[in-house]
Amino acid sequence: MTKKLYLPLLMACVVVLSSCGSKMGELSSDYFTVTPQVLEAQGGQVEATINGKFPEKYFNKKAVVEVTPVLKWEGGEAEGQSATFQGEKVEGNDQTISYKLGGNYVMRTTFDYVPEMAKSELYLRFKATAGKKTIDIPEVKIADGVISTSELVSQTLESATPATGDDAFQRIIKEKHDANIMFLIQQANVRASELKKAKEFGEEVKGINDAANKKINNIEISAYASPDGSLDLNTGLAERRQDNTAKVISRDLKKAKVDATIDTKYTAEDWEGFQELVSKSNIQDKELILRVLSMYQDPEQREQEIKNISSVYETLADEILPQLRRSRLTLNYEIIGKSDEEIAKLADSDYKQLNIEELLYAATLTNDPAKKEAIYTKATQLAPNDFRAYNNLGKLAYQAGDLDKAESYLKKAASIKSDAPETNMNLGLIALAKGDKAAAEAYLGKAAGAKGLNEALGNLYIAQGQYAKAVSSFADTKSNSAALAQILAKDYNKANSTLAAIENPDAYTDYLKAVIGARTNNNSMVISSLKSAIAKDATLAKKAATDLEFAKYFTNADFMNAIK
């Protein structure tokens, strides 16, 4: 009886022993570590480094195992980059794992982030074969995910300030009117021909004085002598020309009943005017004359050195010097534009009485978006080839959250002026809001000089995962996006200060404060900030309930009450 049982038992043992190493069962999560421990979205990507281990006496010598990271969420999953391993008796080029010793390996994987990943889990999926046989290795969960705070840029971007196509309206425009009274060599009397010029100048002064929207500041009389002859002679000559000119102008203004301040001065030798006229001329030895002027400062030495250039002095005496014997008359005045009240009224009732600068300016006189839109629409009719009104309509639509309408207006603006920095910046913001980072970067690259460009670039850098560059670009900007960049760069004190200084805080301002509270273990800050955020936007309660920033609060009664 004993002998009959012995042989079958021995055979069973042989079968068991011969199968050693042929089975590969479930792997414990203890064999895997993931960096980061909780997955996080950065620049639209979720990256993970997996350190794995096959234990001793586990890996079948004839097995080939393909390991695939899989990020799972309710209703979907995404596969990462696979890695393949082989047993000792397999001929191939994959990493070989020892049956006796086991083996370690490192996998790096990346997933394109989608919002559903905010509540997800990372698994390893195994596909194992030994020859023609399939080996079942159950999936193993190795990490949770995904912290998606960086993706808040799509919400904080809504408060970014698009660039305005500014008006060039000036209420007071400074203008001037010039005339010259010419004199003969070594004479200071105002000749009959020049009296006519003085009279015409006086008529111009009277016309401006009588205009309702113009105001005279002063009249300047600057008298000169040409730089030939002695300095004493020229000084007296220039002074008499000044006085005689002033008498003529004063007499004409008195007849016209114009009260205007007359300021007078004289220049004995007009070397500055001489140099300017020579520079613009085509006379022989021009460069030599200019070199003499730069080499000598003494007026008499200058004159003598120029006279020594005998070949050209006669030309100077005929063409240049006579132009310097003059009194220059300058009427300085202001054109005074319409008042704010007049502009606002006309923009509403009869906009065609305004020019394009006045009409664009009218839009700055109201804070009502509907009124601004009406004014900019009129501006497109008044000046259909001016990009600014279309750009500003695009800005209004962006701020109202209508990205498609904004893009339509901005593309019209770009068709009029493709290199307008303001329009390119705004198109960059729209591309960023729609998730097209490449287009956003291209547009912003053509927006140099646009007001607010650094803020727009800061948002782009957040979306690209370049948090230090984003912080630098935002500088002292006080916005949700600037605070988000600082949070992602782990500068929580600065982020808190930024949020506290935002002029018009919204729900996301409070939500970001809650994130800071969670990261700095400030429980009261988490609860109070979430309550405030949810009071402004009830949808944030659902977000907070699954946001892994608050994972350690999911069992906290105060937290649960706050997000109800």
Backbone torsions as a table, in degrees:
resi	resn	phi	psi	omega
1	MET	NA	-46.1	-179.8
2	THR	-64.4	-40.9	-179.7
3	LYS	-66.0	-35.7	-179.1
4	LYS	-65.0	-34.0	180.0
5	LEU	-79.8	-24.8	-171.7
6	TYR	-64.9	-44.8	-174.6
7	LEU	-65.3	-46.8	177.5
8	PRO	-61.8	-38.0	179.6
9	LEU	-64.1	-40.9	179.2
10	LEU	-63.8	-42.3	-179.7
11	MET	-64.0	-38.8	177.9
12	ALA	-62.3	-40.7	179.3
13	CYS	-63.6	-39.6	179.7
14	VAL	-62.9	-41.5	179.6
15	VAL	-62.6	-45.0	179.7
16	VAL	-60.9	-47.3	-177.7
17	LEU	-66.6	-37.2	-178.2
18	SER	-70.1	-21.4	179.4
19	SER	-87.1	1.2	-177.7
20	CYS	-56.1	126.4	179.3
21	GLY	86.2	2.4	-178.5
22	SER	-92.0	-14.6	-178.4
23	LYS	-109.9	138.3	178.5
24	MET	-127.8	112.4	-173.9
25	GLY	-100.6	-158.9	-177.3
26	GLU	-65.0	140.9	177.1
27	LEU	-104.0	137.5	178.8
28	SER	-77.6	147.5	176.2
29	SER	-63.8	-15.6	178.3
30	ASP	-64.6	-18.2	-179.4
31	TYR	-83.2	4.2	-175.3
32	PHE	-134.3	139.2	170.0
33	THR	-126.8	144.2	-176.5
34	VAL	-124.3	135.8	174.8
35	THR	-118.2	121.5	-1.6
36	PRO	-75.1	162.0	-177.8
37	GLN	-62.5	-38.6	171.2
38	VAL	-113.1	123.2	-175.1
39	LEU	-63.2	151.0	-175.9
40	GLU	-141.1	138.5	177.1
41	ALA	-81.8	131.6	176.6
42	GLN	-141.1	122.6	179.3
43	GLY	60.1	33.2	179.0
44	GLY	78.8	7.6	-179.3
45	GLN	-124.5	149.2	172.3
46	VAL	-115.9	111.9	-176.9
47	GLU	-108.2	147.0	178.2
48	ALA	-146.6	141.4	171.7
49	THR	-112.4	122.3	-174.5
50	ILE	-110.7	121.1	172.7
51	ASN	-101.3	112.4	-175.9
52	GLY	-117.0	165.3	179.9
53	LYS	-145.1	132.7	166.5
54	PHE	-95.4	123.9	-174.2
55	PRO	-71.5	170.1	178.2
56	GLU	-60.6	144.3	175.9
57	LYS	54.0	38.1	179.8
58	TYR	-114.7	-45.1	-168.0
59	PHE	-82.4	112.8	178.1
60	ASN	-54.2	131.6	-176.3
61	LYS	-62.8	-22.7	-178.9
62	LYS	-105.0	9.0	-172.6
63	ALA	-89.9	151.1	168.8
64	VAL	-123.4	124.4	-175.5
65	VAL	-123.3	122.7	173.9
66	GLU	-99.8	124.3	-178.0
67	VAL	-110.5	125.5	-177.8
68	THR	-125.7	122.6	172.3
69	PRO	-70.5	137.0	-179.3
70	VAL	-133.6	123.3	176.7
71	LEU	-97.6	119.1	-173.9
72	LYS	-113.0	142.5	172.1
73	TRP	-142.9	170.6	-177.7
74	GLU	-61.9	115.2	177.4
75	GLY	90.7	4.1	179.8
76	GLY	-172.9	172.2	177.4
77	GLU	-157.9	162.8	175.9
78	ALA	-137.4	134.3	179.4
79	GLU	-94.2	140.6	175.8
80	GLY	-96.4	-165.4	-177.8
81	GLN	-75.9	130.7	-177.4
82	SER	-86.0	161.1	171.5
83	ALA	-136.4	144.9	-176.6
84	THR	-117.6	140.1	-178.8
85	PHE	-129.4	153.7	-176.5
86	GLN	-135.5	153.9	177.0
87	GLY	-78.0	174.3	-172.6
88	GLU	-67.3	-25.8	-176.7
89	LYS	-98.0	9.0	179.1
90	VAL	-95.7	131.8	176.4
91	GLU	-91.0	117.1	-178.1
92	GLY	-178.0	-177.9	-175.6
93	ASN	-108.6	8.3	179.5
94	ASP	-83.7	166.8	-179.3
95	GLN	-62.7	129.0	-178.6
96	THR	-90.8	134.0	179.1
97	ILE	-110.8	128.3	180.0
98	SER	-73.5	136.5	176.3
99	TYR	-67.4	-45.7	-173.9
100	LYS	-71.9	-43.3	-172.9
101	LEU	-98.1	-15.8	-172.9
102	GLY	74.2	-161.3	-179.7
103	GLY	-174.1	150.8	178.5
104	ASN	-103.0	154.4	177.4
105	TYR	-152.8	160.3	178.5
106	VAL	-126.0	131.1	176.4
107	MET	-122.6	139.2	173.8
108	ARG	-119.5	131.6	-176.6
109	THR	-138.3	154.9	-178.7
110	THR	-138.0	137.1	176.0
111	PHE	-120.3	142.2	170.4
112	ASP	-75.7	124.2	-174.2
113	TYR	-71.1	136.6	167.6
114	VAL	-128.9	150.8	-173.0
115	PRO	-55.0	-30.7	-178.6
116	GLU	-63.6	-19.7	-179.5
117	MET	-70.3	-10.1	-178.8
118	ALA	-57.9	-28.0	174.4
119	LYS	-124.3	94.7	-172.9
120	SER	-150.5	173.7	179.1
121	GLU	-140.3	143.3	-179.8
122	LEU	-97.8	124.6	178.3
123	TYR	-117.7	160.8	165.8
124	LEU	-109.0	130.6	179.3
125	ARG	-110.3	134.5	-174.6
126	PHE	-115.8	135.5	171.8
127	LYS	-122.4	106.3	-171.8
128	ALA	-121.7	138.7	175.6
129	THR	-137.5	152.0	171.8
130	ALA	-132.1	102.0	-171.8
131	GLY	67.5	-123.5	179.3
132	LYS	-96.6	0.5	-177.5
133	LYS	-92.2	142.8	175.6
134	THR	-94.7	133.4	179.0
135	ILE	-107.9	131.0	-177.9
136	ASP	-90.3	116.9	172.9
137	ILE	-121.9	113.2	-177.4
138	PRO	-61.8	148.5	174.0
139	GLU	-61.1	152.0	178.8
140	VAL	-132.5	131.5	177.8
141	LYS	-78.7	134.0	-176.9
142	ILE	-126.0	-12.4	179.6
143	ALA	-163.6	163.3	173.5
144	ASP	-105.6	160.5	176.8
145	GLY	-167.2	168.3	4.8
146	VAL	-131.8	133.5	170.5
147	ILE	-69.7	119.5	-170.8
148	SER	-117.3	28.1	-177.3
149	THR	-58.8	-36.0	-179.5
150	SER	-61.3	-27.6	-178.7
151	GLU	-75.0	-7.3	174.7
152	LEU	-63.9	-11.9	178.6
153	VAL	-58.3	-28.8	178.8
154	SER	-67.3	-25.5	175.6
155	GLN	-90.1	-44.1	-178.7
156	THR	-66.6	-25.9	178.3
157	LEU	-61.3	-25.8	-179.1
158	GLU	-60.9	-27.4	-179.0
159	SER	-92.9	4.7	176.6
160	ALA	-65.1	150.8	-177.3
161	THR	-98.8	109.6	176.3
162	PRO	-66.6	161.3	-178.1
163	ALA	-83.4	139.9	178.1
164	THR	-95.8	140.5	168.8
165	GLY	-80.9	96.0	-170.2
166	ASP	-69.4	149.5	173.2
167	ASP	-78.5	161.7	176.8
168	ALA	-110.5	26.5	-177.3
169	PHE	-65.6	133.1	173.0
170	GLN	-129.2	122.4	179.8
171	ARG	-68.5	-39.5	178.8
172	ILE	-117.1	117.9	179.2
173	ILE	-110.7	122.3	179.7
174	LYS	-82.1	128.6	179.8
175	GLU	-131.1	166.9	174.4
176	LYS	-149.5	156.9	177.6
177	HIS	-129.5	128.4	-175.7
178	ASP	-113.9	152.1	172.4
179	ALA	-154.2	158.4	179.4
180	ASN	-124.2	135.6	170.1
181	ILE	-103.2	118.4	-174.6
182	MET	-97.8	150.0	-179.2
183	PHE	-126.1	155.2	173.4
184	LEU	-80.4	164.0	-178.0
185	ILE	-59.1	129.8	178.4
186	GLN	59.0	25.7	176.0
187	GLN	-123.0	152.2	-178.3
188	ALA	-127.0	0.8	179.9
189	ASN	-79.5	145.3	179.4
190	VAL	-86.4	112.7	-175.5
191	ARG	-74.1	164.8	-177.1
192	ALA	-58.6	-40.8	-179.0
193	SER	-62.6	-33.6	-178.4
194	GLU	-82.2	-25.4	174.8
195	LEU	-61.6	-33.7	177.7
196	LYS	-64.1	-41.2	177.8
197	LYS	-63.4	-41.4	179.6
198	ALA	-62.9	-39.1	179.5
199	LYS	-65.1	-43.7	178.7
200	GLU	-62.3	-38.0	177.3
201	PHE	-63.4	-42.5	179.6
202	GLY	-63.5	-36.4	177.6
203	GLU	-65.8	-37.0	176.3
204	GLU	-63.6	-41.6	179.1
205	VAL	-61.9	-44.2	-178.8
206	LYS	-63.9	-40.9	179.8
207	GLY	-61.5	-41.3	179.1
208	ILE	-71.3	-38.4	179.7
209	ASN	-63.0	-34.6	-176.9
210	ASP	-84.4	-14.2	-177.9
211	ALA	-70.5	138.1	-176.7
212	ALA	-68.9	-28.0	-174.7
213	ASN	-108.3	20.6	-179.4
214	LYS	-130.1	149.5	-177.9
215	LYS	-139.9	127.4	178.9
216	ILE	-80.8	131.6	173.8
217	ASN	-89.6	-55.2	178.1
218	ASN	-168.8	171.0	173.5
219	ILE	-118.8	130.7	179.1
220	GLU	-108.3	133.6	173.3
221	ILE	-118.4	116.7	179.3
222	SER	-118.6	113.1	-176.7
223	ALA	-101.8	147.8	-175.0
224	TYR	-139.7	156.6	167.2
225	ALA	-121.4	149.2	178.5
226	SER	-74.4	152.6	-175.2
227	PRO	-81.3	51.2	170.7
228	ASP	-127.8	145.4	-173.2
229	GLY	93.7	175.4	-176.3
230	SER	-73.0	157.9	-179.2
231	LEU	-66.3	-39.5	179.7
232	ASP	-62.7	-43.0	179.4
233	LEU	-61.3	-47.2	-176.9
234	ASN	-67.6	-32.6	178.8
235	THR	-63.7	-48.7	179.3
236	GLY	-64.5	-38.3	-178.5
237	LEU	-65.0	-45.6	-179.5
238	ALA	-64.6	-39.0	-179.2
239	GLU	-65.7	-41.5	179.4
240	ARG	-67.5	-37.9	177.1
241	ARG	-61.8	-40.0	177.0
242	GLN	-60.4	-51.0	-176.1
243	ASP	-64.3	-44.0	-178.5
244	ASN	-65.4	-38.8	178.0
245	THR	-65.5	-43.1	-178.7
246	ALA	-62.0	-38.3	179.6
247	LYS	-63.1	-43.5	-178.8
248	VAL	-64.3	-46.9	-177.4
249	ILE	-66.3	-40.7	179.6
250	SER	-62.9	-40.4	-179.8
251	ARG	-64.1	-43.7	-179.3
252	ASP	-66.5	-38.7	-179.9
253	LEU	-67.8	-35.2	179.3
254	LYS	-65.5	-42.5	177.7
255	LYS	-62.7	-36.0	-178.0
256	ALA	-84.0	-2.2	-179.3
257	LYS	58.1	46.9	177.0
258	VAL	-111.5	125.0	178.4
259	ASP	-101.1	104.5	-178.9
260	ALA	-138.6	144.0	177.7
261	THR	-72.8	132.9	177.4
262	ILE	-114.6	120.2	177.6
263	ASP	-108.6	130.6	-175.6
264	THR	-122.8	152.2	172.4
265	LYS	-159.1	162.0	177.8
266	TYR	-138.0	155.3	177.9
267	THR	-125.9	119.6	-172.8
268	ALA	-60.9	-48.4	-179.1
269	GLU	-133.5	117.4	-172.2
270	ASP	-87.9	72.4	178.5
271	TRP	-68.8	-32.6	179.1
272	GLU	-64.1	-45.4	177.2
273	GLY	-65.4	-36.4	178.2
274	PHE	-60.7	-47.5	-179.5
275	GLN	-63.0	-40.7	179.9
276	GLU	-63.5	-44.7	-179.0
277	LEU	-66.4	-40.6	178.8
278	VAL	-63.7	-42.2	-178.7
279	SER	-60.2	-35.4	-177.3
280	LYS	-87.8	-5.3	-175.1
281	SER	-90.3	174.1	176.1
282	ASN	-116.0	22.6	-175.0
283	ILE	-69.8	155.4	179.4
284	GLN	-63.3	144.7	177.7
285	ASP	61.5	30.3	179.6
286	LYS	-58.1	-46.1	-177.5
287	GLU	-63.8	-35.1	179.4
288	LEU	-65.6	-41.9	178.9
289	ILE	-63.3	-45.0	-179.7
290	LEU	-64.1	-34.0	178.1
291	ARG	-67.4	-38.4	176.6
292	VAL	-60.9	-43.2	-179.9
293	LEU	-61.8	-35.1	-179.5
294	SER	-78.5	-25.7	-176.1
295	MET	-84.1	-31.4	-173.7
296	TYR	-121.8	133.6	178.7
297	GLN	-102.6	-26.3	179.6
298	ASP	-68.5	124.4	-174.2
299	PRO	-61.7	-39.5	-178.5
300	GLU	-68.6	-38.7	178.5
301	GLN	-67.8	-39.2	176.0
302	ARG	-56.8	-49.0	-176.9
303	GLU	-60.5	-44.4	-178.0
304	GLN	-64.4	-42.2	-178.9
305	GLU	-64.9	-37.3	179.0
306	ILE	-69.9	-39.8	177.4
307	LYS	-62.5	-28.8	179.4
308	ASN	-66.9	-19.9	176.2
309	ILE	-85.0	73.9	-169.0
310	SER	-60.8	-28.1	-175.7
311	SER	-66.7	-21.1	-173.5
312	VAL	-119.2	-14.1	-172.5
313	TYR	-62.5	-35.6	179.9
314	GLU	-63.3	-38.3	177.6
315	THR	-65.2	-40.7	177.9
316	LEU	-61.1	-43.2	-177.9
317	ALA	-65.9	-29.9	-177.3
318	ASP	-89.3	-35.2	-169.3
319	GLU	-109.4	-32.2	-172.2
320	ILE	-101.6	-53.1	-172.9
321	LEU	-60.8	-37.6	-180.0
322	PRO	-61.4	-28.2	-179.2
323	GLN	-72.1	-14.4	-177.3
324	LEU	-94.4	-8.1	180.0
325	ARG	-90.9	87.6	-168.5
326	ARG	-157.5	167.7	164.1
327	SER	-120.3	124.6	179.3
328	ARG	-93.2	126.5	178.3
329	LEU	-102.0	129.3	179.2
330	THR	-131.4	117.5	173.9
331	LEU	-95.4	115.5	177.6
332	ASN	-100.6	124.8	-178.3
333	TYR	-147.1	170.8	-179.6
334	GLU	-122.8	140.8	170.1
335	ILE	-99.2	120.9	-175.1
336	ILE	-100.5	119.3	-175.8
337	GLY	-79.6	-177.9	-179.7
338	LYS	-67.0	152.6	177.4
339	SER	-74.9	165.8	177.5
340	ASP	-59.1	-40.0	-179.2
341	GLU	-64.0	-42.4	179.4
342	GLU	-64.7	-43.6	-178.4
343	ILE	-65.1	-45.7	-179.7
344	ALA	-61.0	-40.4	-178.6
345	LYS	-67.4	-45.6	-179.5
346	LEU	-67.5	-35.6	177.7
347	ALA	-60.2	-31.2	-178.9
348	ASP	-86.0	-38.4	-170.3
349	SER	-104.3	-35.8	-174.6
350	ASP	-154.1	70.8	-171.1
351	TYR	-64.2	-20.9	-178.1
352	LYS	-70.1	-11.6	173.8
353	GLN	-80.6	-5.8	178.7
354	LEU	-101.9	152.3	169.4
355	ASN	-87.0	173.4	-173.7
356	ILE	-63.3	-35.1	-179.8
357	GLU	-67.1	-40.6	179.0
358	GLU	-66.5	-38.5	-177.7
359	LEU	-70.4	-41.8	176.0
360	LEU	-63.3	-37.6	177.8
361	TYR	-64.8	-34.8	-179.4
362	ALA	-57.2	-34.2	-179.3
363	ALA	-66.6	-22.7	179.4
364	THR	-80.5	-8.0	-176.9
365	LEU	-89.6	0.8	178.6
366	THR	-134.0	150.5	176.0
367	ASN	-104.5	4.1	-178.7
368	ASP	-85.2	112.8	-178.2
369	PRO	-55.9	-36.4	-179.3
370	ALA	-65.2	-41.0	178.5
371	LYS	-68.4	-39.1	176.8
372	LYS	-60.4	-44.2	-178.8
373	GLU	-62.1	-40.9	179.4
374	ALA	-63.3	-41.0	-179.4
375	ILE	-67.5	-44.5	-179.3
376	TYR	-66.0	-33.8	176.3
377	THR	-63.4	-42.2	175.8
378	LYS	-62.5	-36.1	-179.6
379	ALA	-65.1	-33.7	177.0
380	THR	-67.3	-27.0	178.0
381	GLN	-81.0	-36.4	-179.9
382	LEU	-72.2	-38.6	-178.2
383	ALA	-138.0	77.3	-174.4
384	PRO	-64.8	-16.0	179.9
385	ASN	-101.8	17.0	177.1
386	ASP	-105.0	119.4	-174.9
387	PHE	-68.1	-22.1	-167.9
388	ARG	-63.4	-42.0	-178.0
389	ALA	-63.7	-42.1	178.1
390	TYR	-65.2	-41.4	177.4
391	ASN	-58.6	-43.7	-176.4
392	ASN	-72.5	-30.5	171.9
393	LEU	-65.4	-38.1	175.6
394	GLY	-63.6	-39.1	177.6
395	LYS	-62.0	-44.7	179.6
396	LEU	-61.3	-42.6	-179.6
397	ALA	-65.8	-39.1	177.3
398	TYR	-60.4	-46.4	-178.5
399	GLN	-67.7	-22.1	176.7
400	ALA	-87.1	-3.4	178.1
401	GLY	86.8	7.5	179.7
402	ASP	-98.0	86.3	-173.2
403	LEU	-67.9	-37.7	-179.1
404	ASP	-65.2	-43.3	177.9
405	LYS	-64.8	-41.9	178.6
406	ALA	-60.9	-44.9	-178.3
407	GLU	-63.5	-37.3	179.2
408	SER	-62.8	-46.7	178.4
409	TYR	-63.1	-42.9	-175.1
410	LEU	-69.4	-34.5	177.0
411	LYS	-69.1	-31.3	173.3
412	LYS	-65.4	-42.8	177.4
413	ALA	-60.9	-41.8	-179.2
414	ALA	-67.6	-29.7	178.0
415	SER	-69.2	-24.1	177.8
416	ILE	-84.9	-42.4	-178.9
417	LYS	-143.4	93.0	-171.7
418	SER	-68.0	-23.0	-176.9
419	ASP	-101.1	15.5	179.1
420	ALA	-66.3	118.1	-177.7
421	PRO	-58.8	-39.4	-177.5
422	GLU	-61.9	-46.2	-178.0
423	THR	-66.7	-41.5	178.3
424	ASN	-63.8	-38.7	177.4
425	MET	-63.3	-44.2	-177.9
426	ASN	-67.5	-38.4	174.4
427	LEU	-64.2	-33.0	175.6
428	GLY	-64.3	-41.2	178.0
429	LEU	-63.4	-40.7	180.0
430	ILE	-66.5	-44.4	178.0
431	ALA	-58.7	-40.2	179.7
432	LEU	-66.4	-42.6	179.4
433	ALA	-64.0	-28.8	178.8
434	LYS	-89.7	2.2	175.4
435	GLY	86.8	8.4	-179.9
436	ASP	-96.4	86.0	-174.9
437	LYS	-68.3	-33.5	-179.9
438	ALA	-65.0	-45.7	178.5
439	ALA	-65.3	-40.0	179.4
440	ALA	-59.9	-43.8	-179.8
441	GLU	-64.1	-38.5	179.7
442	ALA	-66.1	-45.3	179.4
443	TYR	-63.3	-47.3	-177.0
444	LEU	-66.3	-25.0	176.0
445	GLY	-68.0	-16.2	178.9
446	LYS	-108.1	17.3	-173.7
447	ALA	-111.4	19.3	-178.7
448	ALA	-56.6	130.5	179.2
449	GLY	98.1	-11.3	179.5
450	ALA	-73.0	136.7	177.5
451	LYS	-67.9	128.3	-179.7
452	GLY	92.0	6.6	-177.8
453	LEU	-61.7	-40.7	-178.9
454	ASN	-60.8	-36.9	177.5
455	GLU	-65.6	-42.6	178.3
456	ALA	-62.5	-43.0	178.2
457	LEU	-63.8	-36.8	177.7
458	GLY	-58.8	-41.8	177.1
459	ASN	-64.9	-40.0	177.8
460	LEU	-61.8	-43.8	-178.5
461	TYR	-64.7	-35.1	174.7
462	ILE	-60.8	-49.1	-178.2
463	ALA	-60.9	-29.0	179.4
464	GLN	-86.6	-5.7	-178.9
465	GLY	81.0	15.1	179.4
466	GLN	-99.1	78.9	-168.1
467	TYR	-72.2	-37.1	178.6
468	ALA	-64.2	-41.7	177.8
469	LYS	-65.3	-36.3	179.3
470	ALA	-63.7	-46.2	179.5
471	VAL	-59.0	-44.2	-179.9
472	SER	-64.0	-40.7	-178.1
473	SER	-67.4	-41.0	179.4
474	PHE	-66.8	-29.9	-178.9
475	ALA	51.2	-118.9	-177.0
476	ASP	-98.0	16.1	177.4
477	THR	-59.9	135.4	178.7
478	LYS	-106.0	92.0	-178.2
479	SER	-149.3	165.5	176.7
480	ASN	-59.8	-41.3	-179.0
481	SER	-64.1	-41.2	178.6
482	ALA	-62.0	-42.8	178.7
483	ALA	-65.8	-38.6	178.2
484	LEU	-60.4	-44.1	178.2
485	ALA	-59.6	-42.4	179.7
486	GLN	-66.5	-37.0	176.3
487	ILE	-64.1	-46.7	-178.4
488	LEU	-65.5	-27.2	175.7
489	ALA	-87.6	2.9	175.9
490	LYS	67.4	26.8	173.5
491	ASP	-101.0	80.2	-170.6
492	TYR	-73.1	-33.3	178.2
493	ASN	-64.0	-44.9	-179.6
494	LYS	-66.5	-39.1	179.5
495	ALA	-63.0	-41.7	179.7
496	ASN	-63.2	-41.0	178.6
497	SER	-65.2	-39.8	178.8
498	THR	-62.8	-46.7	-179.4
499	LEU	-63.2	-36.6	-179.2
500	ALA	-68.2	-22.6	-176.0
501	ALA	-98.0	0.9	-179.4
502	ILE	-67.4	129.7	-173.0
503	GLU	-66.8	-42.5	-180.0
504	ASN	-124.7	79.6	-177.2
505	PRO	-65.2	143.8	178.0
506	ASP	-123.4	-168.2	-176.4
507	ALA	-60.3	-38.3	-178.2
508	TYR	-73.6	-24.1	172.1
509	THR	-60.1	-46.6	179.6
510	ASP	-69.6	-37.4	-179.6
511	TYR	-63.4	-41.1	177.9
512	LEU	-65.4	-34.5	175.1
513	LYS	-62.4	-39.4	177.8
514	ALA	-63.1	-39.5	177.7
515	VAL	-61.7	-44.3	177.3
516	ILE	-60.2	-43.3	178.8
517	GLY	-58.8	-42.5	-180.0
518	ALA	-66.1	-40.5	-177.8
519	ARG	-74.3	-20.1	-179.6
520	THR	-110.3	13.1	177.5
521	ASN	58.6	36.8	177.5
522	ASN	-102.6	89.1	-173.3
523	ASN	-59.2	-44.5	-177.4
524	SER	-64.4	-35.2	178.4
525	MET	-66.7	-39.3	177.9
526	VAL	-60.1	-52.3	-174.2
527	ILE	-66.0	-49.8	-176.7
528	SER	-65.0	-39.4	-178.6
529	SER	-69.1	-39.6	178.2
530	LEU	-65.3	-40.9	177.7
531	LYS	-58.6	-44.2	-179.6
532	SER	-66.6	-40.9	-179.8
533	ALA	-63.8	-44.9	-177.1
534	ILE	-69.6	-32.0	176.5
535	ALA	-62.8	-31.1	-179.9
536	LYS	-87.5	-30.6	-179.0
537	ASP	-147.7	101.0	-173.7
538	ALA	-63.0	-23.7	-178.7
539	THR	-66.3	-18.7	-179.1
540	LEU	-72.1	-16.0	176.2
541	ALA	-64.4	-44.5	179.3
542	LYS	-65.6	-39.3	179.1
543	LYS	-63.7	-46.7	-178.7
544	ALA	-62.0	-31.6	-176.6
545	ALA	-65.2	-22.5	-179.9
546	THR	-119.6	0.3	-177.5
547	ASP	-74.7	117.6	-176.8
548	LEU	-67.4	-10.1	170.9
549	GLU	-58.0	-29.7	-176.2
550	PHE	-108.5	21.4	-174.3
551	ALA	-54.8	-40.1	-177.3
552	LYS	-73.5	-6.8	179.4
553	TYR	-101.4	-0.1	-174.4
554	PHE	-64.7	-18.1	176.8
555	THR	-107.9	9.2	-179.2
556	ASN	-87.4	125.1	-175.7
557	ALA	-62.5	-42.3	179.9
558	ASP	-63.0	-40.4	178.0
559	PHE	-62.7	-47.2	-178.1
560	MET	-63.7	-36.5	177.1
561	ASN	-67.1	-36.0	-177.4
562	ALA	-67.1	-32.9	-174.5
563	ILE	-98.8	7.1	178.2
564	LYS	-65.3	NA	NA
